[in-house]
Amino acid sequence: MKSSRFAALVALSVGLATAPLAFAAGSGNHSHGHGSTASIGTPGGTPTRTVTVTMYDNYYEPEQIAVRHGETVQFVVKNAGSFVHEFNINTPDDHASHGPHMQMMVDMGMIGIDKINRTAMAASKGTDHDMSHDEPNSVLLEPGESRSMVWTFDTDAGLEFACNIPGHYDSGMAGDIAIAH
Ligand SMILES: [Cu+2]
């Protein structure tokens, strides 16, 4: 185990044990490192187009996605790889801050090489350290799974789709989303 990751995990555990109740109550829906979705578009809507995204080890097909400003797209995401993968729409900065969060989920056993412990993730929902990972801008899939996600691109943010499973982004599992007017 990497010592820095272990230190982060210990720090998290200490934080859980000592967090004041008032703070915990006020941050029940807080998720670490995911940032706000306010500026990256809007979840849901009535899709006018379907884009199939297939995830492999470790790349996407297609490698890039072009949308129109304001367009609502249904993404049908399939994991055709042999590892757990994520399809997450976000800014490059938010992807970068999401990485350590995903590493923590791996360290805590919530994400394995090819398994997702959805029970443990769901159990964390609403706690001060919510790892339930049910953000509307992301799907996390085991090998063989598929899921759809609808997103409205009413934004001019610089967006990427990416997988933040440790090592995957750096090995090329990210692509640009071009938003045309
Ligand atoms: Cu991946």
Backbone and ligand atoms as CSV (ligand in chain L), in Angstrom:
chain,resi,resn,atom,element,x,y,z
A,1,MET,N,N,0.851,-1.203,0.000
A,1,MET,CA,C,0.000,0.000,0.000
A,1,MET,C,C,0.878,1.242,0.000
A,2,LYS,N,N,0.494,2.206,-0.794
A,2,LYS,CA,C,1.232,3.459,-0.833
A,2,LYS,C,C,1.001,4.218,0.475
A,3,SER,N,N,2.077,4.658,1.102
A,3,SER,CA,C,1.945,5.243,2.431
A,3,SER,C,C,1.124,6.521,2.425
A,4,SER,N,N,1.236,7.314,1.326
A,4,SER,CA,C,0.476,8.565,1.302
A,4,SER,C,C,-1.024,8.287,1.254
A,5,ARG,N,N,-1.389,7.238,0.515
A,5,ARG,CA,C,-2.806,6.875,0.455
A,5,ARG,C,C,-3.271,6.407,1.816
A,6,PHE,N,N,-2.442,5.613,2.464
A,6,PHE,CA,C,-2.787,5.095,3.781
A,6,PHE,C,C,-2.972,6.251,4.763
A,7,ALA,N,N,-2.072,7.225,4.684
A,7,ALA,CA,C,-2.174,8.390,5.567
A,7,ALA,C,C,-3.486,9.124,5.339
A,8,ALA,N,N,-3.878,9.234,4.065
A,8,ALA,CA,C,-5.135,9.921,3.751
A,8,ALA,C,C,-6.312,9.155,4.332
A,9,LEU,N,N,-6.226,7.842,4.271
A,9,LEU,CA,C,-7.311,7.003,4.779
A,9,LEU,C,C,-7.406,7.132,6.296
A,10,VAL,N,N,-6.254,7.141,6.960
A,10,VAL,CA,C,-6.236,7.307,8.416
A,10,VAL,C,C,-6.815,8.663,8.788
A,11,ALA,N,N,-6.429,9.697,8.018
A,11,ALA,CA,C,-6.940,11.037,8.290
A,11,ALA,C,C,-8.452,11.068,8.151
A,12,LEU,N,N,-8.959,10.354,7.155
A,12,LEU,CA,C,-10.408,10.294,6.941
A,12,LEU,C,C,-11.078,9.640,8.137
A,13,SER,N,N,-10.502,8.527,8.615
A,13,SER,CA,C,-11.087,7.797,9.732
A,13,SER,C,C,-11.124,8.659,10.974
A,14,VAL,N,N,-10.043,9.387,11.219
A,14,VAL,CA,C,-9.990,10.288,12.378
A,14,VAL,C,C,-11.061,11.358,12.237
A,15,GLY,N,N,-11.188,11.878,11.010
A,15,GLY,CA,C,-12.189,12.913,10.772
A,15,GLY,C,C,-13.592,12.407,11.037
A,16,LEU,N,N,-13.857,11.186,10.645
A,16,LEU,CA,C,-15.177,10.592,10.875
A,16,LEU,C,C,-15.461,10.485,12.361
A,17,ALA,N,N,-14.433,10.088,13.122
A,17,ALA,CA,C,-14.631,9.838,14.544
A,17,ALA,C,C,-14.835,11.120,15.330
A,18,THR,N,N,-14.269,12.215,14.836
A,18,THR,CA,C,-14.278,13.439,15.641
A,18,THR,C,C,-15.164,14.532,15.056
A,19,ALA,N,N,-15.814,14.256,13.906
A,19,ALA,CA,C,-16.628,15.306,13.274
A,19,ALA,C,C,-17.772,15.724,14.185
A,20,PRO,N,N,-17.918,17.025,14.417
A,20,PRO,CA,C,-19.044,17.489,15.233
A,20,PRO,C,C,-20.366,17.117,14.568
A,21,LEU,N,N,-21.361,16.798,15.363
A,21,LEU,CA,C,-22.648,16.362,14.816
A,21,LEU,C,C,-23.297,17.443,13.963
A,22,ALA,N,N,-23.185,18.700,14.374
A,22,ALA,CA,C,-23.829,19.781,13.633
A,22,ALA,C,C,-23.262,19.866,12.217
A,23,PHE,N,N,-21.967,19.694,12.113
A,23,PHE,CA,C,-21.315,19.737,10.803
A,23,PHE,C,C,-21.775,18.560,9.959
A,24,ALA,N,N,-21.868,17.397,10.569
A,24,ALA,CA,C,-22.292,16.200,9.834
A,24,ALA,C,C,-23.711,16.378,9.308
A,25,ALA,N,N,-24.574,16.969,10.121
A,25,ALA,CA,C,-25.970,17.132,9.713
A,25,ALA,C,C,-26.079,18.090,8.538
A,26,GLY,N,N,-25.218,19.085,8.542
A,26,GLY,CA,C,-25.302,20.104,7.507
A,26,GLY,C,C,-24.653,19.702,6.199
A,27,SER,N,N,-23.970,18.587,6.190
A,27,SER,CA,C,-23.229,18.223,4.991
A,27,SER,C,C,-23.583,16.810,4.548
A,28,GLY,N,N,-24.791,16.412,4.837
A,28,GLY,CA,C,-25.195,15.040,4.554
A,28,GLY,C,C,-25.113,14.650,3.096
A,29,ASN,N,N,-25.282,15.614,2.217
A,29,ASN,CA,C,-25.252,15.287,0.793
A,29,ASN,C,C,-23.909,15.591,0.154
A,30,HIS,N,N,-22.960,15.926,0.986
A,30,HIS,CA,C,-21.669,16.307,0.445
A,30,HIS,C,C,-20.917,15.099,-0.098
A,31,SER,N,N,-20.341,15.247,-1.260
A,31,SER,CA,C,-19.479,14.210,-1.799
A,31,SER,C,C,-18.102,14.804,-2.037
A,32,HIS,N,N,-17.100,14.006,-1.755
A,32,HIS,CA,C,-15.749,14.536,-1.835
A,32,HIS,C,C,-15.250,14.724,-3.255
A,33,GLY,N,N,-14.737,15.887,-3.517
A,33,GLY,CA,C,-13.965,16.100,-4.724
A,33,GLY,C,C,-14.766,16.135,-6.015
A,34,HIS,N,N,-16.068,16.062,-5.940
A,34,HIS,CA,C,-16.832,16.008,-7.173
A,34,HIS,C,C,-17.209,17.394,-7.680
A,35,GLY,N,N,-17.149,18.363,-6.793
A,35,GLY,CA,C,-17.451,19.722,-7.213
A,35,GLY,C,C,-18.921,19.904,-7.523
A,36,SER,N,N,-19.284,21.081,-7.900
A,36,SER,CA,C,-20.667,21.376,-8.241
A,36,SER,C,C,-20.942,20.978,-9.676
A,37,THR,N,N,-22.175,20.549,-9.930
A,37,THR,CA,C,-22.554,20.247,-11.301
A,37,THR,C,C,-23.218,21.459,-11.963
A,38,ALA,N,N,-23.297,22.581,-11.233
A,38,ALA,CA,C,-24.052,23.731,-11.721
A,38,ALA,C,C,-23.486,24.279,-13.027
A,39,SER,N,N,-22.183,24.279,-13.162
A,39,SER,CA,C,-21.568,24.934,-14.306
A,39,SER,C,C,-21.206,23.976,-15.431
A,40,ILE,N,N,-21.472,22.715,-15.281
A,40,ILE,CA,C,-21.054,21.759,-16.303
A,40,ILE,C,C,-22.230,21.228,-17.108
A,41,GLY,N,N,-23.418,21.825,-16.922
A,41,GLY,CA,C,-24.609,21.374,-17.630
A,41,GLY,C,C,-25.669,20.948,-16.643
A,42,THR,N,N,-26.718,20.311,-17.170
A,42,THR,CA,C,-27.867,19.959,-16.338
A,42,THR,C,C,-28.195,18.483,-16.507
A,43,PRO,N,N,-28.346,17.759,-15.381
A,43,PRO,CA,C,-28.746,16.360,-15.487
A,43,PRO,C,C,-30.146,16.235,-16.075
A,44,GLY,N,N,-30.369,15.192,-16.857
A,44,GLY,CA,C,-31.696,14.888,-17.358
A,44,GLY,C,C,-32.120,15.759,-18.522
A,45,GLY,N,N,-33.419,15.759,-18.782
A,45,GLY,CA,C,-33.966,16.435,-19.947
A,45,GLY,C,C,-34.544,15.405,-20.898
A,46,THR,N,N,-35.075,15.900,-22.007
A,46,THR,CA,C,-35.646,15.007,-23.026
A,46,THR,C,C,-34.631,14.859,-24.143
A,47,PRO,N,N,-33.994,13.680,-24.247
A,47,PRO,CA,C,-32.906,13.536,-25.215
A,47,PRO,C,C,-33.389,13.571,-26.661
A,48,THR,N,N,-32.606,14.206,-27.507
A,48,THR,CA,C,-32.885,14.251,-28.942
A,48,THR,C,C,-31.921,13.347,-29.705
A,49,ARG,N,N,-30.995,12.733,-28.972
A,49,ARG,CA,C,-29.978,11.909,-29.632
A,49,ARG,C,C,-29.414,10.928,-28.621
A,50,THR,N,N,-29.041,9.763,-29.107
A,50,THR,CA,C,-28.397,8.763,-28.253
A,50,THR,C,C,-26.966,8.542,-28.736
A,51,VAL,N,N,-26.043,8.580,-27.798
A,51,VAL,CA,C,-24.644,8.296,-28.105
A,51,VAL,C,C,-24.231,7.069,-27.303
A,52,THR,N,N,-23.797,6.052,-28.001
A,52,THR,CA,C,-23.318,4.845,-27.330
A,52,THR,C,C,-21.829,4.999,-27.035
A,53,VAL,N,N,-21.472,4.796,-25.778
A,53,VAL,CA,C,-20.079,4.890,-25.356
A,53,VAL,C,C,-19.663,3.528,-24.822
A,54,THR,N,N,-18.644,2.945,-25.439
A,54,THR,CA,C,-18.151,1.645,-24.981
A,54,THR,C,C,-16.814,1.846,-24.280
A,55,MET,N,N,-16.717,1.259,-23.089
A,55,MET,CA,C,-15.500,1.397,-22.289
A,55,MET,C,C,-14.689,0.111,-22.387
A,56,TYR,N,N,-13.408,0.272,-22.698
A,56,TYR,CA,C,-12.466,-0.847,-22.776
A,56,TYR,C,C,-11.347,-0.595,-21.763
A,57,ASP,N,N,-10.319,-1.493,-21.769
A,57,ASP,CA,C,-9.175,-1.333,-20.854
A,57,ASP,C,C,-7.992,-0.743,-21.618
A,58,ASN,N,N,-7.634,0.496,-21.530
A,58,ASN,CA,C,-8.294,1.578,-20.801
A,58,ASN,C,C,-8.568,2.709,-21.779
A,59,TYR,N,N,-9.592,2.609,-22.537
A,59,TYR,CA,C,-9.942,3.667,-23.480
A,59,TYR,C,C,-11.431,3.618,-23.765
A,60,TYR,N,N,-11.915,4.682,-24.403
A,60,TYR,CA,C,-13.321,4.769,-24.782
A,60,TYR,C,C,-13.454,4.689,-26.298
A,61,GLU,N,N,-14.595,4.213,-26.719
A,61,GLU,CA,C,-15.019,4.331,-28.109
A,61,GLU,C,C,-16.406,4.967,-28.095
A,62,PRO,N,N,-16.617,6.175,-28.639
A,62,PRO,CA,C,-15.648,7.007,-29.357
A,62,PRO,C,C,-14.634,7.673,-28.422
A,63,GLU,N,N,-13.583,8.212,-29.037
A,63,GLU,CA,C,-12.533,8.870,-28.260
A,63,GLU,C,C,-12.882,10.315,-27.945
A,64,GLN,N,N,-13.785,10.898,-28.744
A,64,GLN,CA,C,-14.232,12.276,-28.519
A,64,GLN,C,C,-15.721,12.344,-28.797
A,65,ILE,N,N,-16.376,13.344,-28.214
A,65,ILE,CA,C,-17.814,13.506,-28.398
A,65,ILE,C,C,-18.098,14.960,-28.755
A,66,ALA,N,N,-18.892,15.165,-29.805
A,66,ALA,CA,C,-19.272,16.516,-30.214
A,66,ALA,C,C,-20.768,16.702,-29.961
A,67,VAL,N,N,-21.113,17.785,-29.293
A,67,VAL,CA,C,-22.523,18.100,-29.021
A,67,VAL,C,C,-22.785,19.544,-29.428
A,68,ARG,N,N,-24.064,19.896,-29.462
A,68,ARG,CA,C,-24.442,21.286,-29.700
A,68,ARG,C,C,-24.802,21.918,-28.369
A,69,HIS,N,N,-24.541,23.202,-28.255
A,69,HIS,CA,C,-24.891,23.925,-27.029
A,69,HIS,C,C,-26.396,23.797,-26.775
A,70,GLY,N,N,-26.756,23.365,-25.568
A,70,GLY,CA,C,-28.155,23.208,-25.197
A,70,GLY,C,C,-28.736,21.844,-25.531
A,71,GLU,N,N,-27.984,21.036,-26.247
A,71,GLU,CA,C,-28.479,19.721,-26.653
A,71,GLU,C,C,-28.585,18.768,-25.453
A,72,THR,N,N,-29.652,17.933,-25.489
A,72,THR,CA,C,-29.813,16.889,-24.480
A,72,THR,C,C,-29.486,15.544,-25.112
A,73,VAL,N,N,-28.524,14.870,-24.546
A,73,VAL,CA,C,-28.014,13.618,-25.103
A,73,VAL,C,C,-28.222,12.485,-24.108
A,74,GLN,N,N,-28.722,11.369,-24.626
A,74,GLN,CA,C,-28.740,10.143,-23.825
A,74,GLN,C,C,-27.491,9.346,-24.144
A,75,PHE,N,N,-26.682,9.118,-23.115
A,75,PHE,CA,C,-25.502,8.279,-23.280
A,75,PHE,C,C,-25.845,6.866,-22.826
A,76,VAL,N,N,-25.620,5.901,-23.700
A,76,VAL,CA,C,-25.744,4.504,-23.305
A,76,VAL,C,C,-24.317,4.000,-23.135
A,77,VAL,N,N,-23.948,3.779,-21.885
A,77,VAL,CA,C,-22.559,3.460,-21.555
A,77,VAL,C,C,-22.442,1.966,-21.270
A,78,LYS,N,N,-21.522,1.317,-21.973
A,78,LYS,CA,C,-21.310,-0.123,-21.798
A,78,LYS,C,C,-19.870,-0.363,-21.359
A,79,ASN,N,N,-19.699,-1.252,-20.399
A,79,ASN,CA,C,-18.339,-1.635,-20.012
A,79,ASN,C,C,-17.991,-2.958,-20.680
A,80,ALA,N,N,-17.224,-2.875,-21.770
A,80,ALA,CA,C,-16.790,-4.062,-22.501
A,80,ALA,C,C,-15.380,-4.478,-22.094
A,81,GLY,N,N,-14.845,-3.854,-21.059
A,81,GLY,CA,C,-13.513,-4.196,-20.588
A,81,GLY,C,C,-13.564,-5.286,-19.537
A,82,SER,N,N,-12.426,-5.556,-18.936
A,82,SER,CA,C,-12.378,-6.564,-17.875
A,82,SER,C,C,-12.130,-5.941,-16.506
A,83,PHE,N,N,-12.104,-4.602,-16.463
A,83,PHE,CA,C,-11.954,-3.885,-15.196
A,83,PHE,C,C,-13.175,-3.000,-14.957
A,84,VAL,N,N,-13.325,-2.534,-13.737
A,84,VAL,CA,C,-14.329,-1.514,-13.426
A,84,VAL,C,C,-13.930,-0.217,-14.121
A,85,HIS,N,N,-14.901,0.440,-14.758
A,85,HIS,CA,C,-14.643,1.727,-15.403
A,85,HIS,C,C,-15.765,2.712,-15.108
A,86,GLU,N,N,-15.414,3.972,-15.305
A,86,GLU,CA,C,-16.348,5.069,-15.048
A,86,GLU,C,C,-16.487,5.924,-16.302
A,87,PHE,N,N,-17.696,6.439,-16.514
A,87,PHE,CA,C,-17.915,7.474,-17.523
A,87,PHE,C,C,-18.406,8.686,-16.756
A,88,ASN,N,N,-17.567,9.681,-16.660
A,88,ASN,CA,C,-17.840,10.846,-15.821
A,88,ASN,C,C,-17.650,12.108,-16.654
A,89,ILE,N,N,-18.676,12.938,-16.726
A,89,ILE,CA,C,-18.587,14.206,-17.456
A,89,ILE,C,C,-18.237,15.294,-16.464
A,90,ASN,N,N,-17.134,15.978,-16.711
A,90,ASN,CA,C,-16.701,17.006,-15.772
A,90,ASN,C,C,-15.614,17.859,-16.410
A,91,THR,N,N,-15.176,18.878,-15.674
A,91,THR,CA,C,-14.039,19.666,-16.141
A,91,THR,C,C,-12.755,18.900,-15.830
A,92,PRO,N,N,-11.684,19.180,-16.550
A,92,PRO,CA,C,-10.413,18.514,-16.227
A,92,PRO,C,C,-10.004,18.722,-14.761
A,93,ASP,N,N,-10.247,19.911,-14.216
A,93,ASP,CA,C,-9.905,20.171,-12.812
A,93,ASP,C,C,-10.689,19.264,-11.868
A,94,ASP,N,N,-11.992,19.113,-12.161
A,94,ASP,CA,C,-12.798,18.272,-11.280
A,94,ASP,C,C,-12.440,16.798,-11.434
A,95,HIS,N,N,-12.040,16.401,-12.637
A,95,HIS,CA,C,-11.549,15.024,-12.792
A,95,HIS,C,C,-10.301,14.822,-11.927
A,96,ALA,N,N,-9.422,15.818,-11.946
A,96,ALA,CA,C,-8.184,15.707,-11.176
A,96,ALA,C,C,-8.479,15.579,-9.685
A,97,SER,N,N,-9.486,16.322,-9.202
A,97,SER,CA,C,-9.793,16.250,-7.771
A,97,SER,C,C,-10.604,15.001,-7.437
A,98,HIS,N,N,-11.202,14.396,-8.443
A,98,HIS,CA,C,-11.962,13.162,-8.231
A,98,HIS,C,C,-11.032,11.960,-8.071
A,99,GLY,N,N,-9.843,12.045,-8.640
A,99,GLY,CA,C,-8.906,10.915,-8.603
A,99,GLY,C,C,-8.603,10.390,-7.207
A,100,PRO,N,N,-8.205,11.266,-6.277
A,100,PRO,CA,C,-7.906,10.795,-4.921
A,100,PRO,C,C,-9.113,10.167,-4.229
A,101,HIS,N,N,-10.307,10.690,-4.534
A,101,HIS,CA,C,-11.545,10.122,-3.983
A,101,HIS,C,C,-11.737,8.681,-4.455
A,102,MET,N,N,-11.472,8.448,-5.724
A,102,MET,CA,C,-11.614,7.091,-6.251
A,102,MET,C,C,-10.545,6.171,-5.662
A,103,GLN,N,N,-9.341,6.714,-5.473
A,103,GLN,CA,C,-8.284,5.909,-4.844
A,103,GLN,C,C,-8.716,5.491,-3.442
A,104,MET,N,N,-9.373,6.406,-2.734
A,104,MET,CA,C,-9.847,6.093,-1.382
A,104,MET,C,C,-10.903,4.983,-1.421
A,105,MET,N,N,-11.750,5.035,-2.444
A,105,MET,CA,C,-12.777,3.993,-2.563
A,105,MET,C,C,-12.143,2.630,-2.847
A,106,VAL,N,N,-11.050,2.632,-3.612
A,106,VAL,CA,C,-10.314,1.393,-3.849
A,106,VAL,C,C,-9.690,0.912,-2.537
A,107,ASP,N,N,-9.069,1.853,-1.817
A,107,ASP,CA,C,-8.415,1.493,-0.555
A,107,ASP,C,C,-9.420,0.945,0.461
A,108,MET,N,N,-10.644,1.457,0.428
A,108,MET,CA,C,-11.670,1.035,1.386
A,108,MET,C,C,-12.415,-0.213,0.920
A,109,GLY,N,N,-12.045,-0.738,-0.247
A,109,GLY,CA,C,-12.668,-1.966,-0.735
A,109,GLY,C,C,-14.001,-1.755,-1.437
A,110,MET,N,N,-14.381,-0.504,-1.662
A,110,MET,CA,C,-15.659,-0.264,-2.347
A,110,MET,C,C,-15.549,-0.546,-3.849
A,111,ILE,N,N,-14.351,-0.340,-4.385
A,111,ILE,CA,C,-14.102,-0.637,-5.794
A,111,ILE,C,C,-12.947,-1.626,-5.872
A,112,GLY,N,N,-13.195,-2.771,-6.512
A,112,GLY,CA,C,-12.144,-3.747,-6.773
A,112,GLY,C,C,-11.731,-3.670,-8.225
A,113,ILE,N,N,-10.858,-4.577,-8.636
A,113,ILE,CA,C,-10.400,-4.598,-10.027
A,113,ILE,C,C,-11.590,-4.761,-10.981
A,114,ASP,N,N,-12.474,-5.713,-10.652
A,114,ASP,CA,C,-13.615,-5.976,-11.542
A,114,ASP,C,C,-14.944,-6.053,-10.790
A,115,LYS,N,N,-14.963,-5.532,-9.572
A,115,LYS,CA,C,-16.176,-5.589,-8.753
A,115,LYS,C,C,-16.431,-4.237,-8.090
A,116,ILE,N,N,-17.710,-3.925,-7.944
A,116,ILE,CA,C,-18.114,-2.724,-7.217
A,116,ILE,C,C,-18.947,-3.167,-6.028
A,117,ASN,N,N,-18.554,-2.736,-4.840
A,117,ASN,CA,C,-19.332,-3.068,-3.641
A,117,ASN,C,C,-20.415,-2.010,-3.455
A,118,ARG,N,N,-21.505,-2.165,-4.200
A,118,ARG,CA,C,-22.557,-1.147,-4.171
A,118,ARG,C,C,-23.241,-1.081,-2.803
A,119,THR,N,N,-23.232,-2.196,-2.076
A,119,THR,CA,C,-23.841,-2.202,-0.746
A,119,THR,C,C,-23.087,-1.256,0.186
A,120,ALA,N,N,-21.755,-1.347,0.157
A,120,ALA,CA,C,-20.948,-0.472,1.010
A,120,ALA,C,C,-21.079,0.988,0.560
A,121,MET,N,N,-21.133,1.186,-0.749
A,121,MET,CA,C,-21.268,2.558,-1.248
A,121,MET,C,C,-22.602,3.149,-0.805
A,122,ALA,N,N,-23.676,2.365,-0.927
A,122,ALA,CA,C,-25.003,2.859,-0.552
A,122,ALA,C,C,-25.073,3.124,0.948
A,123,ALA,N,N,-24.370,2.294,1.717
A,123,ALA,CA,C,-24.408,2.454,3.175
A,123,ALA,C,C,-23.768,3.759,3.624
A,124,SER,N,N,-22.895,4.302,2.785
A,124,SER,CA,C,-22.222,5.552,3.157
A,124,SER,C,C,-23.067,6.770,2.808
A,125,LYS,N,N,-24.166,6.554,2.085
A,125,LYS,CA,C,-24.977,7.682,1.628
A,125,LYS,C,C,-25.547,8.459,2.806
A,126,GLY,N,N,-25.400,9.761,2.734
A,126,GLY,CA,C,-25.935,10.620,3.780
A,126,GLY,C,C,-25.016,10.777,4.970
A,127,THR,N,N,-23.914,10.011,4.998
A,127,THR,CA,C,-22.962,10.190,6.080
A,127,THR,C,C,-22.057,11.378,5.747
A,128,ASP,N,N,-21.222,11.725,6.688
A,128,ASP,CA,C,-20.315,12.854,6.474
A,128,ASP,C,C,-19.305,12.554,5.371
A,129,HIS,N,N,-19.086,11.276,5.109
A,129,HIS,CA,C,-18.176,10.891,4.031
A,129,HIS,C,C,-18.918,9.996,3.054
A,130,ASP,N,N,-19.775,10.653,2.318
A,130,ASP,CA,C,-20.658,9.977,1.373
A,130,ASP,C,C,-19.854,9.462,0.186
A,131,MET,N,N,-19.797,8.130,0.031
A,131,MET,CA,C,-19.091,7.509,-1.094
A,131,MET,C,C,-20.087,6.789,-1.987
A,132,SER,N,N,-21.357,7.196,-1.902
A,132,SER,CA,C,-22.393,6.464,-2.624
A,132,SER,C,C,-22.254,6.636,-4.138
A,133,HIS,N,N,-21.630,7.716,-4.551
A,133,HIS,CA,C,-21.216,7.850,-5.935
A,133,HIS,C,C,-22.398,7.789,-6.899
A,134,ASP,N,N,-23.520,8.365,-6.509
A,134,ASP,CA,C,-24.648,8.340,-7.430
A,134,ASP,C,C,-24.881,9.716,-8.057
A,135,GLU,N,N,-23.795,10.392,-8.370
A,135,GLU,CA,C,-23.881,11.687,-9.037
A,135,GLU,C,C,-24.497,11.511,-10.425
A,136,PRO,N,N,-25.294,12.480,-10.827
A,136,PRO,CA,C,-25.972,12.354,-12.126
A,136,PRO,C,C,-25.038,12.495,-13.323
A,137,ASN,N,N,-23.810,12.970,-13.098
A,137,ASN,CA,C,-22.873,13.170,-14.203
A,137,ASN,C,C,-21.899,12.002,-14.355
A,138,SER,N,N,-22.204,10.877,-13.710
A,138,SER,CA,C,-21.255,9.771,-13.717
A,138,SER,C,C,-21.955,8.420,-13.645
A,139,VAL,N,N,-21.439,7.457,-14.391
A,139,VAL,CA,C,-21.843,6.070,-14.187
A,139,VAL,C,C,-20.586,5.243,-13.959
A,140,LEU,N,N,-20.695,4.313,-13.014
A,140,LEU,CA,C,-19.572,3.456,-12.624
A,140,LEU,C,C,-20.027,2.019,-12.842
A,141,LEU,N,N,-19.304,1.296,-13.696
A,141,LEU,CA,C,-19.800,-0.008,-14.143
A,141,LEU,C,C,-18.785,-1.130,-13.972
A,142,GLU,N,N,-19.309,-2.276,-13.547
A,142,GLU,CA,C,-18.516,-3.499,-13.573
A,142,GLU,C,C,-18.437,-4.003,-15.019
A,143,PRO,N,N,-17.473,-4.904,-15.300
A,143,PRO,CA,C,-17.414,-5.510,-16.632
A,143,PRO,C,C,-18.764,-6.132,-16.997
A,144,GLY,N,N,-19.216,-5.877,-18.213
A,144,GLY,CA,C,-20.464,-6.452,-18.693
A,144,GLY,C,C,-21.696,-5.608,-18.407
A,145,GLU,N,N,-21.571,-4.642,-17.497
A,145,GLU,CA,C,-22.731,-3.811,-17.177
A,145,GLU,C,C,-22.906,-2.693,-18.196
A,146,SER,N,N,-24.148,-2.212,-18.299
A,146,SER,CA,C,-24.387,-1.000,-19.079
A,146,SER,C,C,-25.473,-0.190,-18.378
A,147,ARG,N,N,-25.445,1.106,-18.640
A,147,ARG,CA,C,-26.390,2.001,-17.976
A,147,ARG,C,C,-26.501,3.252,-18.838
A,148,SER,N,N,-27.647,3.899,-18.793
A,148,SER,CA,C,-27.768,5.133,-19.559
A,148,SER,C,C,-27.797,6.340,-18.641
A,149,MET,N,N,-27.464,7.459,-19.211
A,149,MET,CA,C,-27.347,8.708,-18.470
A,149,MET,C,C,-27.726,9.835,-19.429
A,150,VAL,N,N,-28.583,10.739,-18.975
A,150,VAL,CA,C,-29.032,11.838,-19.819
A,150,VAL,C,C,-28.437,13.139,-19.303
A,151,TRP,N,N,-27.881,13.900,-20.230
A,151,TRP,CA,C,-27.214,15.141,-19.844
A,151,TRP,C,C,-27.552,16.249,-20.836
A,152,THR,N,N,-27.851,17.438,-20.312
A,152,THR,CA,C,-28.115,18.599,-21.150
A,152,THR,C,C,-26.922,19.543,-21.105
A,153,PHE,N,N,-26.388,19.850,-22.278
A,153,PHE,CA,C,-25.146,20.635,-22.366
A,153,PHE,C,C,-25.441,22.127,-22.501
A,154,ASP,N,N,-26.160,22.670,-21.524
A,154,ASP,CA,C,-26.451,24.104,-21.497
A,154,ASP,C,C,-25.316,24.825,-20.767
A,155,THR,N,N,-24.143,24.679,-21.302
A,155,THR,CA,C,-22.937,25.195,-20.677
A,155,THR,C,C,-21.867,25.420,-21.742
A,156,ASP,N,N,-20.940,26.293,-21.431
A,156,ASP,CA,C,-19.776,26.463,-22.303
A,156,ASP,C,C,-18.498,26.048,-21.586
A,157,ALA,N,N,-18.669,25.274,-20.510
A,157,ALA,CA,C,-17.496,24.808,-19.772
A,157,ALA,C,C,-16.656,23.890,-20.663
A,158,GLY,N,N,-15.373,23.885,-20.413
A,158,GLY,CA,C,-14.497,22.932,-21.087
A,158,GLY,C,C,-14.671,21.583,-20.415
A,159,LEU,N,N,-15.303,20.655,-21.125
A,159,LEU,CA,C,-15.650,19.374,-20.493
A,159,LEU,C,C,-14.871,18.220,-21.101
A,160,GLU,N,N,-14.644,17.251,-20.249
A,160,GLU,CA,C,-14.076,15.977,-20.674
A,160,GLU,C,C,-14.940,14.851,-20.123
A,161,PHE,N,N,-14.990,13.740,-20.805
A,161,PHE,CA,C,-15.470,12.512,-20.172
A,161,PHE,C,C,-14.235,11.709,-19.797
A,162,ALA,N,N,-14.283,11.093,-18.624
A,162,ALA,CA,C,-13.073,10.428,-18.146
A,162,ALA,C,C,-13.408,9.362,-17.119
A,163,CYS,N,N,-12.456,8.467,-16.942
A,163,CYS,CA,C,-12.522,7.433,-15.908
A,163,CYS,C,C,-11.489,7.761,-14.846
A,164,ASN,N,N,-11.970,7.894,-13.611
A,164,ASN,CA,C,-11.073,8.274,-12.519
A,164,ASN,C,C,-10.661,7.096,-11.648
A,165,ILE,N,N,-10.883,5.869,-12.128
A,165,ILE,CA,C,-10.307,4.705,-11.437
A,165,ILE,C,C,-8.787,4.905,-11.473
A,166,PRO,N,N,-8.104,4.652,-10.336
A,166,PRO,CA,C,-6.669,4.962,-10.285
A,166,PRO,C,C,-5.886,4.396,-11.473
A,167,GLY,N,N,-5.158,5.280,-12.131
A,167,GLY,CA,C,-4.304,4.896,-13.257
A,167,GLY,C,C,-4.974,4.991,-14.610
A,168,HIS,N,N,-6.296,4.988,-14.652
A,168,HIS,CA,C,-6.978,4.921,-15.940
A,168,HIS,C,C,-6.926,6.243,-16.709
A,169,TYR,N,N,-7.168,7.346,-15.988
A,169,TYR,CA,C,-7.101,8.656,-16.667
A,169,TYR,C,C,-5.711,8.843,-17.275
A,170,ASP,N,N,-4.695,8.555,-16.454
A,170,ASP,CA,C,-3.315,8.780,-16.905
A,170,ASP,C,C,-2.923,7.855,-18.053
A,171,SER,N,N,-3.594,6.718,-18.164
A,171,SER,CA,C,-3.264,5.821,-19.272
A,171,SER,C,C,-4.091,6.128,-20.519
A,172,GLY,N,N,-4.859,7.225,-20.457
A,172,GLY,CA,C,-5.536,7.692,-21.661
A,172,GLY,C,C,-7.045,7.572,-21.647
A,173,MET,N,N,-7.617,7.239,-20.489
A,173,MET,CA,C,-9.055,7.050,-20.451
A,173,MET,C,C,-9.765,8.372,-20.203
A,174,ALA,N,N,-9.680,9.250,-21.218
A,174,ALA,CA,C,-10.320,10.565,-21.156
A,174,ALA,C,C,-10.494,11.077,-22.576
A,175,GLY,N,N,-11.563,11.821,-22.803
A,175,GLY,CA,C,-11.797,12.393,-24.125
A,175,GLY,C,C,-12.483,13.747,-24.008
A,176,ASP,N,N,-12.298,14.562,-25.026
A,176,ASP,CA,C,-12.898,15.900,-25.032
A,176,ASP,C,C,-14.365,15.846,-25.434
A,177,ILE,N,N,-15.125,16.770,-24.860
A,177,ILE,CA,C,-16.493,17.007,-25.309
A,177,ILE,C,C,-16.515,18.390,-25.938
A,178,ALA,N,N,-16.676,18.438,-27.258
A,178,ALA,CA,C,-16.710,19.710,-27.970
A,178,ALA,C,C,-18.153,20.201,-28.003
A,179,ILE,N,N,-18.356,21.438,-27.564
A,179,ILE,CA,C,-19.708,22.019,-27.527
A,179,ILE,C,C,-19.791,23.111,-28.598
A,180,ALA,N,N,-20.567,22.846,-29.640
A,180,ALA,CA,C,-20.669,23.782,-30.769
A,180,ALA,C,C,-21.911,24.658,-30.608
A,181,HIS,N,N,-21.827,25.881,-31.132
A,181,HIS,CA,C,-22.986,26.786,-31.129
A,181,HIS,C,C,-23.625,26.817,-32.502
L,1,CU,CU,CU,-11.342,3.016,-16.304
